[in-house]
Amino acid sequence: MISGLPFAGAERSLVSVLPYFRKIEGVTPFLCTLNTWRDSSLAGEFARTGIQRFDLDAKRLVDPPAWRRFLSLLRDERIDIVSTQDQYSNLFGALAYWASRTPIVMSRHVMQEPADTMREAVRAKLMLLALRYGSSKVIAVSEAVRRNLAQQNGSPLSRIETIYNGIDVKRFALMDQREEIRRKMGWSPDQSIVIMVAVLRRGKGHEVLFEAVPSLVRAVPRAHVKLVGGGELNDSLREQAAGLGDAVEFLGERADVPELLAASDVLVLPSWSEALPTVLIEAGAASLPVVATDVGGTAEIVTSGETGYLVPPGDSSAMAANLVKLLQDPERARRMGAAAQERIASRFSLERQAQSMVSLFNRILGEA
């Protein structure tokens, strides 16, 4: 269960893993969304899986008709367990847990909820209460999230289980097609490509990357930074980057992320906060070394000095220095990329994620 299907991290992860549930004997997955207002191309991708989707057409969080439709769905479809994935679906799930005693497993994809406004602060507090008192168990997407949540809402660590999000590793293993992909994209063979794949919103650290670009280009004149993603800060970030000339290019939302990663030399992620950034997993599967900030669960993906480099958040100088180090030493970058692919394949597959989740669900149902 999730609010909708915009093109974002938790949604992409859910659409990717759901088909793997069908490969497990005795499991029939359904998707329930609160509404379709923010649906993106991801909705079409999900439709092609053939998994049935139920939409509640919720107008707001406090929407009694939508709540009734949800409770009816649980009864009519004989749902055994619900796995909620984001803020609003977690709160809907808590309602079902209290009203119908249906087992609910809530997922925590963030280190903390936004609380900049009064409304956000209220929802954040409700979320912590729901996670502690309105669920059978909580899945944290990283150990950092697990420990942070236990500290935030006082839950015992035994109620929170870490299960890493997975990806289709083979889909990103395109390094042997690198030259052909670059040619089709029109990227010059002698360009050094730094790619960042992230929603254009607060907290992703684009401004830190922009601070690093002048030093990067002085050391590596043929360096180009490609930004993949769309979002609320599109216009303001373009204004901020205007003074950097053609060293920075905005590519917008793209469906060909595996190809873009394969064609690049290094991935950068300067976020101020992350739970378990999927793009670092995808970069590793693509044999791409990374430079990322050491926040949240990033150190559970990246082994600094072996598969990439971790730098302090906001440290544009360290970011530039490590990007230069990788771009000026292709052999080092190749070794790190190969080590990253090996690590990702062993720890972050979709098969492993689905099996771990179903194992948890069976334990909960066995205790009910």
N, C-alpha and C positions, 0 to 999 in steps of 0.2 A: 504494500500500500504506500502510495506517495501522492503528493499534492497534484502534480501534473507532469508533463514531459517536455520542459524546456531543455535546451542543449547545455546541460551543466553536469558537474562531476557525479553526484549521487545518482542522478537520473540515467546517465550513460552507464554507470556501473550496474544498475538494476536491470536495464534492458539487455546488457551483455550476459548477465549471469542467469536470468530466468530460464532460457532454453536448456541450460545444463541441469535444472531440476527435473526436467522431463526424462532425462537419461537415467534417473535413479528410480529403481523399482518401488512402486507403491506411492509415488509422489505425483500429484496433479496440481500444477501452479496456475493461479489466476492473478491478474493485476487489477487492483482497485485504485482509481484516481479520484481526487476530490472535485476536479473540474478540468476543462480543456482549454482554458483561457490562454495559457502560456505555452501550449503545445508548439513544438518546433518540428524539424525534419526527423527528429528522434521518434515521433509518433508513427511516422511511416515505416521507419526501421523496425519498431516494435510490432506493427501490424503484420509484417512479413514473417514474424516468428510463428504466427498461427495461434498464439496463446490468447485466451479470451480476456477481454478488458471490460470491467464494469466502471462506469463513471457516475458519481453521486450528484453532479451538477450543483455543488455547494456554492452558495452566493457569498458566504462569509464563514468565519469559524463558528459563531453561534448561529446555527441554521438548523432548527429542529426538524424540518422536513428531510434534510440531507442526513441527519442523525438517524431518523426512522428508516430511511432507505438503507443505510448501512447495517443497522441491526437486522432488517429483513433479509438483506443479502447473506449475512452470516447464517441465519436460520434456513433460508430456502436452498442455499447451495451446500449446506452442511459443512461449513468451513471448520477445520480442526484447529488451525492456528493462524494467527495474523502476524506478519512481519512488517512493521511500519518503518519508514525510511527518512522522514524529515519532520520539521517542527509541527506543521499542521496535522499531518497524518498521525504523528505520535499522540497529539492531543485527542484526535478522533479515536485512536486506539485505546486511550485511557478510559474514554466513555464506555467503549464496548467491554473493557475489562471489568469496570464497576457494574455495568448494567446487565451483562449476559454471562460474565465469568469466562468468556472465551480466552484462552491463553494468548497473550500478546507479547511479542518479542520486539522491543524497540531498538533501532539502530542509532548510533551517535556518530555522525560524520564530521562533526566540528569540535574544536577545542572549547568554544563558548559561543553562546547566542549573541547576536547584536543587541545592544541595549542603549543606543544613543538617544532614543526618544522615550517618552513615558510609556507609550504603547509597546514598544519593543522590550522595555524593561519588565513590564507586566508579563508579556508572553514568555520571556526568558525565565522568570520565576515559576510560572506555570509549568514550563518544560521540566525544570528540575524536580518539581513535585510529581509530575506525571512519570518521569523516569524512575523515581524511587517507589511511588505508591500505586502506579497505574499500569504496571507491567509484570510479567512473569520473570523476565530476564532482559538484560540489555546487552547488545552487541556493540563493542567499541571497535572502530576500524584500525586502531593502533593501540599499542601499550601506553603511549603518551596520553591518548584520549581516555583510556580506561582509568589511569591513575588520577588524571585531572578531574574526571567526573566524580569519582569517589570522594575526592577532596571537596568538590563544589556542593554536592547534595547529601553527603554523609552516608552514601550507600556502602555496604561492605563490598570489598573487592570480589567476593564470591558470587555476587549478583551480576557482575559485569564480566563478559567474556570477550577476549580479543580475537577477532576473525578478520584477517586481511582481505581487502577487496582484491579480486583477480582480474586478469585481462586475457584475451585470446593472444597468447604469446606468438603463435605462428603468423598471425596477421601483421605483426610488426617486423618480422624477420625478413627485411627486404634489402639488406645492405649489399647483396650481390647484384642488385639492380640499380645501385646508386648512380652510376654515370648516366644511364639511360633516363632515369627519373629527372636528374638535373637538366639534361638536355631538353626534355619535354617541357620543363618549367621555365626554360630560358635563363637558367642561372649559369653564369660563366664558370668554367672549370677552375679558374684561379681565384674566385671569390672565397672568402672564409665566412661561412654562414653560422650566425648565432641565432637560435630560434627560441621564442618564448610562446608557449601555448597556455593561455589563461583568459578567463572572463575579464573584461575591462571594467573592473569595479574596485572599490576601496579594499585595501589590505593585500593586494597582489604585488605591490612594490614596483610598479612600472616606473615611478618617479626615481627610485634608487637606480634602476637600470639606466635611465636617461643620464643620471649623474656620472655613470661609469663609461658612457659611450665615448666622450672626448679622449680619455686616456687610452681606451681600447683602440680607437682609430689611429691615434698617434703611433702606437706600437705596431699595429697591424693595419696598414692603410687600406687594404682590400677587404676589411671586415664589414659585414652588413648584418644588421639586426632585423629579423623578421618577426613581427608580432601577429599571432593567430588568435582570433577571438573577437567577440562583440560584447557590448554591454553599455551600462548607463554612463560610463565615463568616456565613451568614444570621442566625443567632440573635444572635451577638455584635455584629454591625453594627446590628441592630435595637435592641439595648440602648444602644449608643453614640448612636443618633439619637433616642432616646426624649425627651430634654430639648429637642429642637428642635420638638416639637409637630407640627402638620399642615403645616409648611413642607417636610417630607421625607416622601415616600410610596414604599413598596416595591411595585413592580408584579409582581415575580416573573419567571419565564421567560415570554417572549411570542413568538408566531409572527408578530405584526403589526408588526415593527420599522419597515418603510417607512412605515406609517401613523402610528406614534408619532413618528417623526422629522418627518414633514410637519406634524404638529400642534404641534410644539414651536417655541420661539424661538431656542434656542441649545443646542449640545451641549457637555458638559464631560467631559474625560478627565484626571484628576489622577495618572496612573500614575507609579510610580517607575522602571519599565523597560518598554520596548516595542520590538518588532522592526519591525513595520509594522502598526499597529492598523487592522483592517478597518473598525471603526466610524467612524473618521475619513473613510475613503473613502466609506462609505455616507452619512454626514452631508453631505459635499460634493455627492454625487449628488442629495441631497434639497434642495439649495440652502440648507443650514443652516450658519451660521457656527459656529466652535468656539473654545473656550478649552481648551488642552491643555498638558501639561508638555513641555518641550523635551528629550525623551529618545529614544535610539535613532533609528528612522526617521521620527519624527513630522514633522520638518522637511522630509522628502521628500514629504509630503502637504500640509502646511499652510504657506503662505507668510505669515509673521507680519506683520500690518498690512494684508494684502490679502484673505486668505480666512478669517482668524481671528486669534487671538493665541496665542503660545507664551510660557509662563512657566517659571521655574526649578522643578524638582521640590521639593515640600514647601512652596512659598511660597503659603500660603493667602491672604495679603493681596493679592498680585498677582492671584491667581485671582479673588477677590471683586471687585477693582477693574475687571478686564476684563469680567467678567460684567455688572457694573453698566453699564459703558460701552456694551455692546451692547443691553442691555434698555432703557436710557434713550434710545437713538438708533435707532429702528426702520429709518430710511432707511440708516444706516451698515450695520446688520445685513443689510438686503436686498441692498445692493451687494456685500458680502463673500460672501453666499450665492450670488449669481449668478456671481461670479468663481470660487468654489469649484466650482460645477457644471461650468463650462467647463474647468477644469483637470482634474477627474476624468475627464470624458468623453474627453479626449485622451490620458490616460496610464494609466488603470486599468480598461479594459474586459476582460471575460472573453475576447473574441475575441483581443485582443492577447496576453493571458497564454497561451492555448492555442497560438497560432501560435508564440510565442517558445519555449515548452517543446518543441514538436514539432521546431522548427528545431534546437534543441540536441540532441535525441535523434537526429535524422538525421545530424548531424555526428559524434556519438559512434559510431553504427553504421557510418558510412562509414570511420571510422578503425580499426574492429575487425578 
